[in-house]
Amino acid sequence: MRTATARAGDPGSTLPSAPAGSAPTADDALARARQGDLEAFETLVHRYERLVFSLALHVLHDRARAEEVAQEVFLQFFRALGQIESDAHAVFWLRRVTGHRAIDAARREPGRPHLPIDAVPSLAIVRRDHDPLLADALTKLVAGLPPRARTVVVLRYQEDLDPTEIAALLEVPLNTVKSQLKRALAVLRGRAEALRGSRT
Amino acid sequence: MTVEDQLRAALRRKEAPAGFAARVVSRAARERPDAAPSAPAARPRSRWVALGMAASLALATGSGLVFLDRQKEAEARHARALVIEALRVTNAELSHIQSRVTARADRGHADHE
Protein backbone atom coordinates (compact mmCIF):
# COMPACT_ATOMS: atom_id res chain seq x y z
CA MET A 1 0.00 0.00 0.00
CA ARG A 2 2.74 2.44 0.99
CA THR A 3 4.74 1.68 -2.09
CA ALA A 4 1.72 2.12 -4.30
CA THR A 5 1.42 5.75 -3.26
CA ALA A 6 5.12 6.58 -3.07
CA ARG A 7 6.92 8.40 -5.86
CA ALA A 8 9.92 6.77 -7.53
CA GLY A 9 13.09 8.05 -5.90
CA ASP A 10 11.22 9.38 -2.88
CA PRO A 11 13.71 9.50 -0.02
CA GLY A 12 13.01 6.82 2.53
CA SER A 13 10.54 5.01 0.26
CA THR A 14 10.91 1.37 -0.68
CA LEU A 15 10.87 2.16 -4.39
CA PRO A 16 14.20 2.16 -6.24
CA SER A 17 15.90 5.47 -6.85
CA ALA A 18 16.37 6.96 -10.31
CA PRO A 19 18.89 5.08 -12.47
CA ALA A 20 22.51 5.92 -11.73
CA GLY A 21 23.93 8.58 -14.03
CA SER A 22 20.56 10.01 -15.04
CA ALA A 23 20.76 12.86 -12.54
CA PRO A 24 23.06 14.07 -9.79
CA THR A 25 22.67 11.86 -6.74
CA ALA A 26 21.48 13.20 -3.42
CA ASP A 27 24.98 12.72 -2.01
CA ASP A 28 26.43 14.83 -4.86
CA ALA A 29 23.88 17.54 -4.18
CA LEU A 30 24.72 17.39 -0.48
CA ALA A 31 28.42 17.81 -1.20
CA ARG A 32 27.78 20.84 -3.42
CA ALA A 33 25.26 22.37 -1.02
CA ARG A 34 27.85 22.15 1.76
CA GLN A 35 30.09 24.39 -0.39
CA GLY A 36 27.34 27.04 -0.47
CA ASP A 37 25.80 26.04 -3.83
CA LEU A 38 22.19 27.21 -3.55
CA GLU A 39 21.09 25.35 -6.68
CA ALA A 40 22.23 22.12 -5.07
CA PHE A 41 20.38 23.10 -1.90
CA GLU A 42 17.23 23.67 -3.96
CA THR A 43 17.65 20.19 -5.44
CA LEU A 44 17.73 18.82 -1.89
CA VAL A 45 14.64 20.80 -0.89
CA HIS A 46 12.77 19.37 -3.90
CA ARG A 47 13.91 15.89 -2.95
CA TYR A 48 12.75 16.04 0.66
CA GLU A 49 9.86 18.54 0.54
CA ARG A 50 7.09 15.89 0.33
CA LEU A 51 8.50 14.05 3.32
CA VAL A 52 8.82 17.16 5.49
CA PHE A 53 5.66 18.98 4.40
CA SER A 54 3.43 15.87 4.66
CA LEU A 55 4.72 15.00 8.10
CA ALA A 56 3.99 18.54 9.33
CA LEU A 57 0.62 18.60 7.53
CA HIS A 58 -0.59 15.29 8.96
CA VAL A 59 0.37 16.32 12.48
CA LEU A 60 -0.97 19.89 12.28
CA HIS A 61 -3.86 19.39 9.83
CA ASP A 62 -3.33 22.97 8.58
CA ARG A 63 -1.52 23.69 5.31
CA ALA A 64 -0.33 27.20 6.23
CA ARG A 65 1.12 26.12 9.56
CA ALA A 66 2.57 22.99 7.97
CA GLU A 67 4.41 25.13 5.39
CA GLU A 68 5.67 27.42 8.14
CA VAL A 69 7.07 24.46 10.09
CA ALA A 70 8.50 22.87 6.93
CA GLN A 71 10.30 26.11 5.97
CA GLU A 72 11.83 26.38 9.43
CA VAL A 73 12.95 22.75 9.23
CA PHE A 74 14.69 23.35 5.89
CA LEU A 75 16.39 26.52 7.15
CA GLN A 76 17.68 24.55 10.12
CA PHE A 77 18.78 21.85 7.66
CA PHE A 78 20.61 24.52 5.63
CA ARG A 79 22.52 25.62 8.73
CA ALA A 80 23.32 22.01 9.63
CA LEU A 81 24.49 20.91 6.16
CA GLY A 82 28.06 20.54 7.39
CA GLN A 83 26.97 17.79 9.77
CA ILE A 84 24.87 15.83 7.25
CA GLU A 85 26.90 12.89 6.01
CA SER A 86 24.62 11.18 3.47
CA ASP A 87 21.15 10.94 1.96
CA ALA A 88 20.12 8.41 4.61
CA HIS A 89 21.43 10.69 7.35
CA ALA A 90 19.49 13.61 5.82
CA VAL A 91 16.26 11.59 5.83
CA PHE A 92 16.77 10.57 9.48
CA TRP A 93 17.66 14.15 10.47
CA LEU A 94 14.66 15.67 8.65
CA ARG A 95 12.20 13.17 10.11
CA ARG A 96 13.50 13.80 13.62
CA VAL A 97 13.57 17.61 13.41
CA THR A 98 10.19 17.79 11.65
CA GLY A 99 8.67 15.44 14.21
CA HIS A 100 9.89 17.53 17.14
CA ARG A 101 8.93 20.85 15.53
CA ALA A 102 5.49 19.55 14.58
CA ILE A 103 4.88 18.34 18.15
CA ASP A 104 5.92 21.76 19.50
CA ALA A 105 3.66 23.54 17.00
CA ALA A 106 0.74 21.21 17.80
CA ARG A 107 1.12 21.97 21.50
CA ARG A 108 0.76 25.68 20.71
CA GLU A 109 -2.38 25.15 18.60
CA PRO A 110 -4.82 27.94 19.38
CA GLY A 111 -8.27 26.83 20.40
CA ARG A 112 -7.70 23.12 19.94
CA PRO A 113 -7.85 21.15 23.17
CA HIS A 114 -5.37 18.31 23.53
CA LEU A 115 -7.65 15.40 24.21
CA PRO A 116 -6.54 12.27 25.97
CA ILE A 117 -6.12 9.46 23.49
CA ASP A 118 -9.35 7.73 24.56
CA ALA A 119 -11.35 10.91 24.04
CA VAL A 120 -10.75 11.23 20.32
CA PRO A 121 -13.99 12.43 18.71
CA SER A 122 -16.12 9.73 17.19
CA LEU A 123 -16.43 9.32 13.44
CA ALA A 124 -20.16 9.57 14.03
CA ILE A 125 -19.81 13.34 14.43
CA VAL A 126 -18.02 13.73 11.11
CA ARG A 127 -20.35 15.38 8.60
CA ARG A 128 -20.28 12.72 5.97
CA ASP A 129 -22.19 14.82 3.41
CA HIS A 130 -19.21 17.22 3.25
CA ASP A 131 -16.43 14.75 4.02
CA PRO A 132 -17.58 11.31 2.94
CA LEU A 133 -14.24 9.55 2.47
CA LEU A 134 -12.99 7.34 5.20
CA ALA A 135 -9.45 8.49 4.55
CA ASP A 136 -10.41 12.07 5.31
CA ALA A 137 -12.26 10.96 8.41
CA LEU A 138 -9.22 9.02 9.60
CA THR A 139 -7.00 12.04 8.96
CA LYS A 140 -9.27 14.13 11.14
CA LEU A 141 -9.24 11.47 13.83
CA VAL A 142 -5.47 11.36 13.80
CA ALA A 143 -5.40 15.16 14.06
CA GLY A 144 -7.46 14.86 17.24
CA LEU A 145 -4.89 12.69 19.00
CA PRO A 146 -2.47 14.28 21.50
CA PRO A 147 0.53 15.78 19.65
CA ARG A 148 3.07 13.07 20.44
CA ALA A 149 0.69 10.17 19.74
CA ARG A 150 -0.30 11.94 16.51
CA THR A 151 3.33 12.17 15.43
CA VAL A 152 3.95 8.52 16.31
CA VAL A 153 0.98 7.45 14.13
CA VAL A 154 2.08 9.66 11.22
CA LEU A 155 5.67 8.37 11.37
CA ARG A 156 4.33 4.81 11.48
CA TYR A 157 1.90 5.05 8.57
CA GLN A 158 3.22 7.90 6.41
CA GLU A 159 6.90 7.04 6.70
CA ASP A 160 6.40 3.30 7.26
CA LEU A 161 8.79 3.31 10.23
CA ASP A 162 8.77 0.57 12.84
CA PRO A 163 8.39 1.39 16.55
CA THR A 164 12.14 1.09 17.18
CA GLU A 165 12.93 3.68 14.52
CA ILE A 166 10.21 6.00 15.84
CA ALA A 167 11.55 5.71 19.39
CA ALA A 168 15.03 6.62 18.15
CA LEU A 169 13.73 9.59 16.14
CA LEU A 170 11.61 11.07 18.90
CA GLU A 171 14.02 10.07 21.68
CA VAL A 172 11.33 8.36 23.74
CA PRO A 173 11.30 4.84 25.22
CA LEU A 174 10.30 2.06 22.83
CA ASN A 175 7.51 0.95 25.16
CA THR A 176 5.99 4.44 25.07
CA VAL A 177 5.84 4.29 21.27
CA LYS A 178 4.36 0.79 21.31
CA SER A 179 1.68 1.69 23.84
CA GLN A 180 0.77 4.92 22.03
CA LEU A 181 0.44 3.06 18.74
CA LYS A 182 -1.60 0.28 20.31
CA ARG A 183 -4.02 2.67 22.00
CA ALA A 184 -4.33 4.92 18.94
CA LEU A 185 -5.03 1.94 16.69
CA ALA A 186 -7.63 0.57 19.08
CA VAL A 187 -9.41 3.91 19.16
CA LEU A 188 -9.22 4.37 15.40
CA ARG A 189 -10.35 0.80 14.73
CA GLY A 190 -13.35 1.31 16.99
CA ARG A 191 -14.26 4.58 15.28
CA ALA A 192 -13.83 3.04 11.82
CA GLU A 193 -16.11 0.16 12.72
CA ALA A 194 -18.63 2.62 14.10
CA LEU A 195 -18.51 4.49 10.80
CA ARG A 196 -19.00 1.31 8.79
CA GLY A 197 -21.93 0.39 11.03
CA SER A 198 -23.51 3.79 10.56
CA ARG A 199 -23.20 3.48 6.76
CA THR A 200 -24.95 0.11 6.57
CA MET B 1 -8.94 -3.52 4.00
CA THR B 2 -7.60 -3.15 7.54
CA VAL B 3 -7.51 0.06 9.53
CA GLU B 4 -3.75 0.07 9.11
CA ASP B 5 -4.07 -0.03 5.32
CA GLN B 6 -6.63 2.75 5.49
CA LEU B 7 -4.26 4.81 7.64
CA ARG B 8 -1.45 4.30 5.13
CA ALA B 9 -3.74 5.52 2.37
CA ALA B 10 -4.98 8.48 4.40
CA LEU B 11 -1.50 9.49 5.56
CA ARG B 12 0.36 9.08 2.28
CA ARG B 13 2.81 11.83 1.38
CA LYS B 14 1.26 14.92 -0.16
CA GLU B 15 2.76 17.40 -2.60
CA ALA B 16 4.30 20.52 -1.06
CA PRO B 17 2.67 23.83 -2.07
CA ALA B 18 3.75 25.32 -5.40
CA GLY B 19 6.91 27.41 -5.08
CA PHE B 20 7.77 25.96 -1.70
CA ALA B 21 11.41 25.16 -2.59
CA ALA B 22 11.94 28.63 -4.10
CA ARG B 23 10.65 30.28 -0.93
CA VAL B 24 12.97 28.19 1.23
CA VAL B 25 16.00 28.93 -0.96
CA SER B 26 15.16 32.64 -0.95
CA ARG B 27 15.14 32.66 2.85
CA ALA B 28 18.38 30.67 2.94
CA ALA B 29 20.03 33.15 0.55
CA ARG B 30 18.99 36.06 2.78
CA GLU B 31 20.44 34.24 5.74
CA ARG B 32 23.79 33.59 4.05
CA PRO B 33 24.28 36.11 1.22
CA ASP B 34 27.79 34.81 0.58
CA ALA B 35 26.26 31.49 -0.45
CA ALA B 36 24.06 33.04 -3.14
CA PRO B 37 25.62 32.63 -6.58
CA SER B 38 23.64 35.56 -8.00
CA ALA B 39 24.20 37.84 -5.03
CA PRO B 40 25.30 41.29 -6.28
CA ALA B 41 28.79 42.41 -5.32
CA ALA B 42 27.46 45.77 -4.17
CA ARG B 43 29.07 45.67 -0.79
CA PRO B 44 32.72 45.16 -1.90
CA ARG B 45 32.32 47.76 -4.67
CA SER B 46 30.88 50.39 -2.34
CA ARG B 47 33.69 49.63 0.11
CA TRP B 48 36.32 50.39 -2.56
CA VAL B 49 34.50 53.59 -3.56
CA ALA B 50 34.42 54.71 0.07
CA LEU B 51 38.12 53.91 0.45
CA GLY B 52 38.94 55.86 -2.71
CA MET B 53 36.96 58.87 -1.59
CA ALA B 54 38.61 58.81 1.83
CA ALA B 55 42.07 58.61 0.23
CA SER B 56 41.28 61.53 -2.12
CA LEU B 57 40.03 63.62 0.76
CA ALA B 58 43.14 62.84 2.81
CA LEU B 59 45.38 63.72 -0.14
CA ALA B 60 43.60 67.02 -0.77
CA THR B 61 43.73 67.95 2.91
CA GLY B 62 47.40 67.02 3.13
CA SER B 63 48.28 69.03 0.02
CA GLY B 64 46.42 72.03 1.37
CA LEU B 65 48.23 71.81 4.67
CA VAL B 66 51.61 71.56 2.95
CA PHE B 67 50.74 74.56 0.75
CA LEU B 68 49.70 76.61 3.77
CA ASP B 69 52.81 75.54 5.62
CA ARG B 70 55.10 76.59 2.76
CA GLN B 71 53.29 79.90 2.36
CA LYS B 72 53.73 80.66 6.05
CA GLU B 73 57.40 79.70 5.82
CA ALA B 74 57.95 82.09 2.91
CA GLU B 75 56.22 84.90 4.78
CA ALA B 76 58.37 84.19 7.82
CA ARG B 77 61.52 84.29 5.70
CA HIS B 78 60.45 87.63 4.22
CA ALA B 79 59.67 89.10 7.63
CA ARG B 80 63.03 87.91 8.94
CA ALA B 81 64.79 89.59 6.01
CA LEU B 82 62.93 92.85 6.69
CA VAL B 83 63.89 92.74 10.36
CA ILE B 84 67.53 92.07 9.48
CA GLU B 85 67.51 94.93 6.99
CA ALA B 86 65.91 97.24 9.57
CA LEU B 87 68.52 96.26 12.13
CA ARG B 88 71.28 96.78 9.58
CA VAL B 89 69.97 100.30 8.73
CA THR B 90 69.54 101.13 12.40
CA ASN B 91 73.02 99.91 13.13
CA ALA B 92 74.43 102.07 10.32
CA GLU B 93 72.55 105.14 11.56
CA LEU B 94 73.74 104.58 15.12
CA SER B 95 77.34 104.24 13.92
CA HIS B 96 77.03 107.47 11.96
CA ILE B 97 75.58 109.32 14.95
CA GLN B 98 78.25 107.93 17.24
CA SER B 99 81.02 109.05 14.88
CA ARG B 100 79.59 112.59 14.72
CA VAL B 101 79.26 112.75 18.53
CA THR B 102 82.81 111.53 18.92
CA ALA B 103 84.08 114.09 16.40
CA ARG B 104 82.29 116.94 18.16
CA ALA B 105 83.63 115.83 21.51
CA ASP B 106 87.15 115.77 20.13
CA ARG B 107 86.72 119.31 18.76
CA GLY B 108 85.47 120.57 22.15
CA HIS B 109 88.51 119.16 23.98
CA ALA B 110 90.83 120.86 21.47
CA ASP B 111 89.14 124.27 21.88
CA HIS B 112 89.36 123.97 25.62
CA GLU B 113 93.04 123.26 25.62
Interface residues (C-beta under 8 A of the other chain):
Chain A: M1 R2 T5 A6 R7 D10 G36 D37 L38 E39 F41 E42 V45 H46 E49 R50 L51 V52 F53 S54 L57 H58 R63 E67 A70 Q71 F74 L75 F78 R79 L134 A135 D136 L138 T139 V142 V153 V154 R156 Y157 Q158 D160 L185 L188 R189 A192
Chain B: V3 E4 D5 Q6 L7 R8 A9 A10 L11 R12 R13 K14 E15 A16 P17 F20 A21 A22 R23 V24 V25 R27 A28 A29 E31 R32 D34 A35 A36 P37
